[in-house]
Amino acid sequence: MGTDRIRMSGLVSGLDTETIVQALVSAASYKTTKLKNTQTKLEWKQEIWKSLNSEVYSLYTGKLDNLRYEGNYNAKKATLDNDIATVTADNNAVLGSQTLEVHQMATSGYLTGASFTTKEGGSVSSSSLFGDIVKDSDYTTEEKNQLAAEGINIKVRVGKNAEAKDINIRLDDSMDAIADKFSKLGLNANFDAKTGRFFIASKASGEDANFEIDYAASGESGQKILKNLGLAYSIDEETGAYGAVDGVTNGPVKIKGQNAKIRLNGADFESSSNTFSVNGLNITVKGISEKDPSDPTKFKASTITTSVDVDTIYDSIKDFFKTYNELIKKMDTYYNAKANRDYDVLSEDEKEAMSDEEVEKWEKTIKDSLLRKDDNLSNLINLFKDGLSKNINLSDANGKTTSYSLSSFGINTLGYFEAGENEHGLYHIDGDSDDESTKSKDDSLKKMIASNPEAVSGFFSQLFKGMYQGLNKEMRFIEETRSAMKVYDDKVLQKEYDRLTSDIKKQEEKVTEMEDHYYSKFTAMEKALSKMNAQSSSFASMLGQ
């Protein structure tokens, strides 16, 4: 209605012109309401299709995409007969038994410094200066002057074959500052004031990441600093063993960074970490193998057994059908819904007279029937059902061809009288413990996965590849009707929605024009009556004189 217009009511005539006008335009207003209701239903239909499309697309890009590849049916598992390592197998692992010996575990280079005190015998804090621990007898006057002026260097090598680098120590360096200088060389270092020790470690395990403090190369002045800091240790050049240096008791403890070493099926492998990946096996070392009782120079071998991971393959197939069943039941329910022609979109007045629960139930009844006998939905349902009903021929190593279907693997729909409403297209796996309908039956699928994995991978990959390709074709871009990756004619629905928007606007304008027309007539009538009344009063007044 044109609310910005000034309209005269029946002040003179006494008529309820508002009610009369609304009655006169009621047919046109009803048409506007019907157009709006149609558009509301169309909007609900679009929302339902968007939700369905999202579920189909998720299945298409997720489970269906994965299961169309044969490699996803080659899952394997590995077990070890003791706990010296954890072992997993990828799809390329060789089935059967293999031997494993763990000769050495990977370690990081680690140095626990000796504890020390201040020159007065007190505890050292993180903020203590190097000068606080230097006794007058430790250094010559020249060394003290050098420590105070430009500092004295100690030598540190980070990396197996790396050149030694300098760490410069000054009298005014705090313990934290000294630790930070080690850190800047690529080490983890900190000073623990509670124990009065430095703790220094490589950032990674293995020989290549090992570090050493080169006591000999640090020179006499640097060696004094290392003793003061509790970091002086020696290395035997022949054995590589760590030991104490002259004049140092209760010295630091150094662990050398080393690689892990294993022997798998008689072949030796080495890793900077405790993890190995060899021919499809992923081995994480947890301990050293026991020595062979019959020959202490050898290690006792453990056994790795690699087999088909039946449960993983089974679960992936079962998970697909769980998702498929939920989707196909929803689509069948929409398609087979009862016609609800007696239900229309509620007006605001009608909603006010109902509870929220009643309104929701009313609208759900309408929404549930919006895809009844929908052509797009019919095509999609048939694509799914036809895709899973195919027979696939496979040839074995001897050239023998066998035809397989889902029933060959114990996967079937229920009989007509067994299945519930809109559940005739659902698939059930024989022996599935979660399925009351078939859990008592023999589990053919698991048996086939264990005994004939080639047939399982060949059949299911081809079956799902066909369905994937069918969906890909269904979701193709069609310029006039369908956007890419849609299973319904979204463009058609949107065009209809836009047309209704235009029709509603035109109809509302028509109603307004009609109202204006009738109001103008009543206004003219009111003016005429007002003028006539004025004239009548004047005439009566004249006669009264």
Secondary structure per residue as TSV (DSSP state, phi and psi in degrees):
chain	resnum	aa	ss	phi	psi
A	1	M	-	360.0	151.3
A	2	G	-	-83.2	84.5
A	3	T	T	-70.5	-13.4
A	4	D	T	-86.5	-1.4
A	5	R	S	-92.3	147.7
A	6	I	-	-95.7	117.2
A	7	R	-	-120.8	135.5
A	8	M	-	-82.0	131.2
A	9	S	-	-88.6	-178.1
A	10	G	S	-78.8	60.5
A	11	L	T	-67.4	-36.3
A	12	V	T	-90.7	-46.8
A	13	S	T	-77.8	-25.6
A	14	G	-	80.8	8.0
A	15	L	-	-82.6	147.7
A	16	D	-	-84.7	79.7
A	17	T	H	-63.6	-31.1
A	18	E	H	-60.9	-47.5
A	19	T	H	-66.5	-40.2
A	20	I	H	-63.6	-44.8
A	21	V	H	-62.7	-44.8
A	22	Q	H	-62.3	-33.7
A	23	A	H	-68.5	-38.1
A	24	L	H	-67.2	-32.2
A	25	V	T	-101.1	8.6
A	26	S	H	-60.0	-38.2
A	27	A	H	-63.3	-42.5
A	28	A	H	-69.1	-38.3
A	29	S	H	-65.5	-39.2
A	30	Y	H	-61.2	-38.5
A	31	K	H	-64.1	-38.0
A	32	T	H	-62.0	-44.1
A	33	T	H	-61.5	-42.4
A	34	K	H	-63.9	-38.9
A	35	L	H	-64.4	-42.3
A	36	K	H	-65.5	-40.1
A	37	N	H	-64.5	-40.4
A	38	T	H	-62.2	-41.2
A	39	Q	H	-67.7	-37.9
A	40	T	H	-62.0	-44.5
A	41	K	H	-62.9	-38.6
A	42	L	H	-65.0	-38.3
A	43	E	H	-64.4	-41.7
A	44	W	H	-62.9	-39.9
A	45	K	H	-63.0	-41.4
A	46	Q	H	-61.4	-41.4
A	47	E	H	-64.1	-41.5
A	48	I	H	-63.6	-44.0
A	49	W	H	-64.6	-39.0
A	50	K	H	-61.7	-41.8
A	51	S	H	-65.6	-46.3
A	52	L	H	-61.5	-43.4
A	53	N	H	-61.4	-38.3
A	54	S	H	-63.4	-40.0
A	55	E	H	-67.8	-42.6
A	56	V	H	-64.3	-44.1
A	57	Y	H	-64.0	-38.6
A	58	S	H	-63.3	-42.2
A	59	L	H	-64.9	-41.9
A	60	Y	H	-61.8	-46.1
A	61	T	H	-87.1	-11.9
A	62	G	T	-106.2	-100.0
A	63	K	H	-59.3	-44.7
A	64	L	H	-66.3	-39.1
A	65	D	H	-62.6	-42.7
A	66	N	H	-68.1	-43.7
A	67	L	H	-77.2	-5.7
A	68	R	T	-82.8	-3.7
A	69	Y	S	-103.7	131.4
A	70	E	G	-59.7	-33.4
A	71	G	G	-59.3	-24.9
A	72	N	G	-78.1	-1.5
A	73	Y	G	-107.2	11.7
A	74	N	-	-106.9	21.4
A	75	A	-	-58.0	137.0
A	76	K	E	-130.1	157.8
A	77	K	E	-129.8	151.6
A	78	A	E	-126.1	140.1
A	79	T	E	-126.2	149.1
A	80	L	E	-120.2	142.2
A	81	D	S	-82.0	7.3
A	82	N	S	-152.6	-169.7
A	83	D	S	-112.3	26.8
A	84	I	S	-75.5	-11.1
A	85	A	E	-160.4	161.4
A	86	T	E	-107.7	139.2
A	87	V	E	-131.6	130.7
A	88	T	E	-123.9	159.7
A	89	A	E	-124.9	137.4
A	90	D	-	-95.2	-177.2
A	91	N	T	-65.0	-16.6
A	92	N	T	-93.6	-0.5
A	93	A	-	-66.0	150.0
A	94	V	-	-85.4	131.3
A	95	L	S	-70.3	144.2
A	96	G	E	124.3	-165.2
A	97	S	E	-107.4	144.8
A	98	Q	E	-139.7	155.8
A	99	T	E	-103.0	145.8
A	100	L	E	-135.7	131.5
A	101	E	E	-124.9	133.8
A	102	V	E	-106.0	110.9
A	103	H	E	-91.6	-28.3
A	104	Q	E	-160.6	141.5
A	105	M	-	-98.7	150.4
A	106	A	-	-74.6	138.6
A	107	T	B	-132.2	158.2
A	108	S	E	-95.5	147.5
A	109	G	E	-61.8	131.6
A	110	Y	E	-144.8	134.4
A	111	L	E	-127.7	120.6
A	112	T	E	-101.7	109.4
A	113	G	-	-68.6	158.3
A	114	A	-	-75.2	150.2
A	115	S	-	-76.2	151.4
A	116	F	-	-148.0	168.7
A	117	T	-	-128.0	174.9
A	118	T	-	-70.8	170.7
A	119	K	T	-66.1	-19.0
A	120	E	T	-90.9	-1.2
A	121	G	S	94.0	5.0
A	122	G	-	-86.2	176.5
A	123	S	-	-76.5	153.7
A	124	V	-	-104.4	130.2
A	125	S	-	-99.4	170.2
A	126	S	T	-62.3	-28.6
A	127	S	T	-91.6	-3.1
A	128	S	-	-60.4	142.7
A	129	L	B	-87.2	155.0
A	130	F	G	-58.6	-34.4
A	131	G	G	-61.7	-22.7
A	132	D	G	-70.4	-20.3
A	133	I	G	-106.6	-0.6
A	134	V	-	-88.1	115.8
A	135	K	-	-83.4	150.6
A	136	D	T	-58.5	-31.3
A	137	S	T	-80.6	-10.0
A	138	D	T	-73.7	-37.1
A	139	Y	S	-128.0	150.2
A	140	T	-	-74.0	164.7
A	141	T	H	-59.7	-39.5
A	142	E	H	-62.1	-41.6
A	143	E	H	-66.5	-38.7
A	144	K	H	-64.1	-42.2
A	145	N	H	-63.6	-39.6
A	146	Q	H	-66.8	-41.2
A	147	L	H	-61.7	-37.0
A	148	A	H	-75.4	-33.2
A	149	A	H	-87.1	-80.2
A	150	E	T	-105.7	-6.2
A	151	G	-	85.9	170.8
A	152	I	E	-124.1	141.6
A	153	N	E	-93.0	144.7
A	154	I	E	-116.7	155.6
A	155	K	E	-105.4	132.5
A	156	V	E	-135.0	133.0
A	157	R	E	-109.0	125.2
A	158	V	E	-115.2	106.8
A	159	G	S	117.7	146.9
A	160	K	T	-55.8	-48.9
A	161	N	T	-114.7	21.6
A	162	A	-	-76.0	154.0
A	163	E	-	-75.3	148.8
A	164	A	-	-68.6	139.7
A	165	K	E	-114.6	157.0
A	166	D	E	-91.0	138.8
A	167	I	E	-116.5	119.8
A	168	N	E	-90.8	125.7
A	169	I	E	-112.4	133.3
A	170	R	-	-123.8	161.7
A	171	L	T	-62.0	-32.0
A	172	D	T	-93.3	13.3
A	173	D	-	-78.4	132.9
A	174	S	B	-82.1	167.9
A	175	M	H	-62.7	-39.7
A	176	D	H	-63.6	-39.1
A	177	A	H	-64.8	-38.7
A	178	I	H	-66.1	-42.9
A	179	A	H	-60.4	-38.2
A	180	D	H	-65.4	-32.8
A	181	K	H	-66.8	-36.2
A	182	F	H	-65.9	-40.5
A	183	S	H	-62.3	-36.1
A	184	K	T	-68.5	-13.8
A	185	L	T	-87.2	0.7
A	186	G	T	98.7	26.4
A	187	L	E	-117.8	162.1
A	188	N	E	-95.2	119.1
A	189	A	E	-142.5	140.2
A	190	N	E	-156.1	159.6
A	191	F	E	-108.3	127.8
A	192	D	E	-101.2	106.9
A	193	A	T	-65.9	-28.5
A	194	K	T	-65.0	-38.6
A	195	T	T	-101.2	-11.0
A	196	G	T	67.9	39.6
A	197	R	E	-135.5	152.1
A	198	F	E	-89.8	143.3
A	199	F	E	-125.5	119.8
A	200	I	E	-129.2	135.9
A	201	A	E	-145.4	153.5
A	202	S	E	-68.7	153.4
A	203	K	E	-81.8	-12.0
A	204	A	E	-141.1	162.6
A	205	S	E	-87.8	168.1
A	206	G	S	102.7	163.4
A	207	E	G	-61.8	-42.2
A	208	D	G	-66.2	-22.4
A	209	A	G	-98.2	1.5
A	210	N	-	-64.4	154.5
A	211	F	E	-130.1	155.5
A	212	E	E	-139.8	141.2
A	213	I	E	-91.3	116.1
A	214	D	E	-83.7	91.9
A	215	Y	T	-62.3	-46.1
A	216	A	G	-64.7	-42.6
A	217	A	G	-74.3	-12.5
A	218	S	G	-76.5	-10.4
A	219	G	H	77.3	170.1
A	220	E	H	-61.9	-41.5
A	221	S	H	-68.1	-42.8
A	222	G	H	-65.7	-34.1
A	223	Q	H	-65.2	-36.1
A	224	K	H	-63.7	-40.8
A	225	I	H	-62.7	-44.6
A	226	L	H	-62.7	-37.0
A	227	K	H	-65.4	-44.1
A	228	N	H	-59.6	-37.2
A	229	L	T	-87.1	-1.5
A	230	G	T	74.7	26.9
A	231	L	-	-118.2	15.7
A	232	A	-	-91.2	118.6
A	233	Y	-	-144.4	161.4
A	234	S	E	-115.2	160.8
A	235	I	E	-126.8	126.4
A	236	D	-	-70.8	120.9
A	237	E	T	-65.1	-29.1
A	238	E	T	-83.9	-45.9
A	239	T	T	-97.9	-19.3
A	240	G	-	76.8	8.9
A	241	A	-	-76.2	151.0
A	242	Y	E	-92.4	146.4
A	243	G	E	-150.6	-175.9
A	244	A	-	-86.9	159.7
A	245	V	-	-103.3	162.4
A	246	D	T	-57.8	136.4
A	247	G	T	79.1	5.9
A	248	V	-	-116.6	122.9
A	249	T	S	-114.2	154.4
A	250	N	S	51.2	48.8
A	251	G	-	-75.8	-174.1
A	252	P	-	-70.8	163.2
A	253	V	E	-114.7	123.3
A	254	K	E	-116.5	130.4
A	255	I	E	-110.2	131.6
A	256	K	-	-84.4	136.3
A	257	G	-	-68.6	127.7
A	258	Q	B	-139.2	160.4
A	259	N	-	-85.5	155.2
A	260	A	E	-78.7	144.7
A	261	K	E	-132.5	128.0
A	262	I	E	-130.7	163.5
A	263	R	E	-125.3	116.0
A	264	L	E	-114.6	117.1
A	265	N	T	54.2	37.2
A	266	G	T	86.9	-9.3
A	267	A	E	-100.6	139.4
A	268	D	E	-91.2	139.0
A	269	F	E	-134.0	149.6
A	270	E	E	-135.3	142.5
A	271	S	E	-145.7	143.7
A	272	S	S	-71.3	-18.3
A	273	S	S	-115.5	-179.9
A	274	N	S	-89.7	18.3
A	275	T	E	-118.0	134.3
A	276	F	E	-126.9	142.6
A	277	S	E	-123.9	108.7
A	278	V	E	-131.7	114.2
A	279	N	T	48.3	48.4
A	280	G	T	89.7	-7.3
A	281	L	E	-101.2	135.2
A	282	N	E	-112.8	110.6
A	283	I	E	-113.4	125.3
A	284	T	E	-113.8	113.4
A	285	V	E	-73.6	134.8
A	286	K	-	-121.2	-15.2
A	287	G	S	-164.9	175.0
A	288	I	-	-95.0	139.8
A	289	S	-	-63.4	150.1
A	290	E	-	-68.7	154.0
A	291	K	E	-72.8	146.8
A	292	D	E	-70.1	119.6
A	293	P	T	-56.9	-30.5
A	294	S	T	-82.4	-17.9
A	295	D	E	-153.1	94.5
A	296	P	E	-59.6	-12.8
A	297	T	E	-83.0	-7.5
A	298	K	E	-117.3	163.9
A	299	F	E	-103.6	150.5
A	300	K	-	-80.8	127.0
A	301	A	-	-81.1	142.8
A	302	S	E	-100.1	163.2
A	303	T	E	-114.6	125.8
A	304	I	E	-100.7	127.2
A	305	T	E	-114.0	122.1
A	306	T	E	-109.7	128.9
A	307	S	E	-140.1	169.6
A	308	V	E	-65.2	132.9
A	309	D	-	-85.3	83.2
A	310	V	H	-58.5	-44.5
A	311	D	H	-64.5	-41.1
A	312	T	H	-64.6	-44.3
A	313	I	H	-65.6	-44.9
A	314	Y	H	-59.8	-46.2
A	315	D	H	-63.7	-35.4
A	316	S	H	-66.9	-38.7
A	317	I	H	-70.6	-44.9
A	318	K	H	-60.7	-40.9
A	319	D	H	-64.0	-37.9
A	320	F	H	-61.0	-49.0
A	321	F	H	-68.4	-27.7
A	322	K	H	-63.5	-46.9
A	323	T	H	-67.1	-43.0
A	324	Y	H	-59.7	-46.3
A	325	N	H	-61.7	-41.5
A	326	E	H	-62.8	-40.3
A	327	L	H	-72.3	-45.5
A	328	I	H	-68.5	-34.4
A	329	K	H	-65.8	-41.3
A	330	K	H	-62.8	-43.6
A	331	M	H	-67.4	-42.1
A	332	D	H	-63.3	-37.3
A	333	T	H	-64.0	-42.9
A	334	Y	H	-63.7	-45.3
A	335	Y	H	-68.1	-37.5
A	336	N	T	-93.7	10.6
A	337	A	-	-60.7	152.4
A	338	K	-	-73.2	149.4
A	339	A	-	-72.5	133.6
A	340	N	-	-124.1	63.4
A	341	R	T	-69.8	-21.3
A	342	D	T	-80.0	-6.3
A	343	Y	-	-102.9	126.6
A	344	D	-	-129.2	167.4
A	345	V	-	-61.0	133.2
A	346	L	-	-74.7	142.3
A	347	S	-	-79.4	169.9
A	348	E	H	-63.5	-38.0
A	349	D	H	-64.5	-40.2
A	350	E	H	-66.6	-38.2
A	351	K	H	-64.0	-38.9
A	352	E	H	-62.4	-30.0
A	353	A	T	-84.0	-3.3
A	354	M	S	-120.0	158.7
A	355	S	-	-77.4	162.8
A	356	D	H	-59.8	-38.0
A	357	E	H	-66.4	-38.6
A	358	E	H	-68.5	-40.0
A	359	V	H	-62.8	-44.8
A	360	E	H	-62.9	-42.4
A	361	K	H	-65.2	-40.7
A	362	W	H	-61.5	-49.1
A	363	E	H	-67.9	-34.8
A	364	K	H	-63.3	-38.4
A	365	T	H	-59.2	-40.6
A	366	I	H	-68.4	-48.4
A	367	K	H	-61.2	-38.9
A	368	D	H	-64.2	-19.2
A	369	S	T	-103.7	0.6
A	370	L	T	-69.8	-23.6
A	371	L	T	-105.2	15.4
A	372	R	T	-57.7	125.3
A	373	K	T	54.7	31.4
A	374	D	-	-72.6	131.6
A	375	D	H	-64.3	-43.7
A	376	N	H	-59.1	-42.4
A	377	L	H	-68.0	-39.1
A	378	S	H	-60.8	-44.7
A	379	N	H	-61.5	-41.1
A	380	L	H	-67.6	-43.8
A	381	I	H	-60.7	-45.1
A	382	N	H	-64.7	-36.2
A	383	L	H	-60.6	-45.2
A	384	F	H	-66.0	-50.7
A	385	K	H	-67.4	-41.3
A	386	D	H	-66.2	-36.1
A	387	G	H	-63.5	-33.0
A	388	L	H	-92.0	-6.1
A	389	S	S	-95.9	5.7
A	390	K	-	-76.8	151.6
A	391	N	-	-97.6	140.8
A	392	I	E	-127.7	129.4
A	393	N	E	-91.7	131.1
A	394	L	E	-127.5	143.4
A	395	S	E	-107.8	136.8
A	396	D	-	-88.7	-174.0
A	397	A	T	-63.4	-23.4
A	398	N	T	-92.5	4.1
A	399	G	S	85.7	3.5
A	400	K	-	-77.5	131.0
A	401	T	E	-100.3	131.8
A	402	T	E	-126.8	137.8
A	403	S	E	-93.0	128.9
A	404	Y	E	-120.1	148.1
A	405	S	-	-136.3	176.7
A	406	L	G	-58.6	-33.8
A	407	S	G	-64.9	-23.8
A	408	S	G	-62.9	-20.5
A	409	F	G	-112.8	16.9
A	410	G	T	73.4	31.3
A	411	I	E	-120.1	115.3
A	412	N	E	-144.4	162.7
A	413	T	E	-86.3	160.9
A	414	L	-	-81.3	162.9
A	415	G	-	-64.8	162.7
A	416	Y	T	-57.1	-42.5
A	417	F	T	-85.3	-12.5
A	418	E	T	-84.6	-36.5
A	419	A	S	-75.9	146.2
A	420	G	-	-78.1	179.5
A	421	E	T	-61.1	130.6
A	422	N	T	59.5	27.9
A	423	E	-	-121.2	13.2
A	424	H	T	-73.0	-19.7
A	425	G	T	-94.8	5.6
A	426	L	-	-84.8	142.7
A	427	Y	E	-102.1	141.9
A	428	H	E	-124.6	139.7
A	429	I	E	-99.2	122.8
A	430	D	T	-58.3	133.1
A	431	G	T	83.3	2.5
A	432	D	-	-69.1	116.4
A	433	S	T	-65.5	-18.4
A	434	D	T	-92.4	-1.0
A	435	D	-	-114.0	109.4
A	436	E	T	-62.4	-27.7
A	437	S	T	-72.7	-30.6
A	438	T	T	-131.5	4.3
A	439	K	T	-64.5	-22.1
A	440	S	T	-83.2	-7.8
A	441	K	S	-83.3	164.2
A	442	D	-	-67.6	134.7
A	443	D	-	-83.4	85.4
A	444	S	H	-69.8	-35.6
A	445	L	H	-62.6	-48.9
A	446	K	H	-63.0	-38.4
A	447	K	H	-64.3	-40.4
A	448	M	H	-67.8	-38.1
A	449	I	H	-62.2	-40.0
A	450	A	H	-76.6	-37.7
A	451	S	H	-96.4	-27.8
A	452	N	-	-140.9	64.5
A	453	P	H	-62.6	-27.0
A	454	E	H	-64.9	-40.7
A	455	A	H	-67.0	-38.8
A	456	V	H	-62.7	-51.2
A	457	S	H	-66.1	-39.5
A	458	G	H	-66.7	-46.1
A	459	F	H	-68.6	-54.8
A	460	F	H	-67.8	-36.8
A	461	S	H	-64.5	-40.9
A	462	Q	H	-69.6	-39.7
A	463	L	H	-60.4	-50.0
A	464	F	H	-75.1	-27.0
A	465	K	H	-65.1	-40.5
A	466	G	H	-63.7	-42.6
A	467	M	H	-66.5	-38.7
A	468	Y	H	-61.6	-45.8
A	469	Q	H	-65.7	-36.3
A	470	G	H	-64.3	-43.0
A	471	L	H	-66.4	-38.3
A	472	N	H	-59.9	-41.3
A	473	K	H	-68.5	-40.9
A	474	E	H	-63.1	-32.3
A	475	M	T	-95.3	19.0
A	476	R	-	-71.4	155.9
A	477	F	-	-74.0	129.3
A	478	I	B	-125.3	116.8
A	479	E	T	-51.6	-46.4
A	480	E	T	-86.5	-22.9
A	481	T	T	-123.2	-31.0
A	482	R	B	-141.7	135.5
A	483	S	-	-80.0	162.7
A	484	A	T	-65.6	145.9
A	485	M	T	64.4	33.4
A	486	K	-	-123.1	143.3
A	487	V	S	-105.2	11.3
A	488	Y	S	-141.1	164.7
A	489	D	-	-83.1	76.1
A	490	D	H	-65.1	-33.4
A	491	K	H	-67.3	-37.6
A	492	V	H	-63.3	-45.4
A	493	L	H	-64.0	-39.9
A	494	Q	H	-67.9	-38.0
A	495	K	H	-63.1	-40.8
A	496	E	H	-64.6	-40.0
A	497	Y	H	-63.2	-44.3
A	498	D	H	-65.8	-37.3
A	499	R	H	-63.5	-41.4
A	500	L	H	-64.8	-37.6
A	501	T	H	-59.1	-43.1
A	502	S	H	-67.1	-42.9
A	503	D	H	-64.4	-39.8
A	504	I	H	-63.3	-43.3
A	505	K	H	-61.7	-44.2
A	506	K	H	-64.6	-41.3
A	507	Q	H	-67.5	-38.8
A	508	E	H	-64.1	-39.0
A	509	E	H	-65.2	-37.8
A	510	K	H	-64.1	-43.2
A	511	V	H	-61.4	-43.2
A	512	T	H	-62.0	-42.7
A	513	E	H	-62.0	-41.4
A	514	M	H	-64.5	-43.3
A	515	E	H	-60.9	-46.0
A	516	D	H	-58.9	-40.4
A	517	H	H	-62.2	-49.6
A	518	Y	H	-68.8	-39.0
A	519	Y	H	-63.7	-35.9
A	520	S	H	-64.7	-36.8
A	521	K	H	-66.0	-45.2
A	522	F	H	-66.8	-34.8
A	523	T	H	-64.3	-43.5
A	524	A	H	-61.6	-40.4
A	525	M	H	-64.0	-42.8
A	526	E	H	-63.1	-40.5
A	527	K	H	-64.7	-41.5
A	528	A	H	-64.2	-44.1
A	529	L	H	-63.1	-39.9
A	530	S	H	-62.9	-42.1
A	531	K	H	-66.8	-41.6
A	532	M	H	-63.9	-40.8
A	533	N	H	-63.7	-37.4
A	534	A	H	-66.2	-42.4
A	535	Q	H	-66.1	-41.1
A	536	S	H	-62.1	-40.3
A	537	S	H	-66.0	-39.4
A	538	S	H	-65.9	-42.1
A	539	F	H	-66.1	-41.7
A	540	A	H	-63.5	-36.8
A	541	S	H	-65.7	-39.1
A	542	M	H	-66.0	-42.1
A	543	L	H	-66.7	-31.3
A	544	G	H	-70.5	-21.9
A	545	Q	-	-75.3	360.0
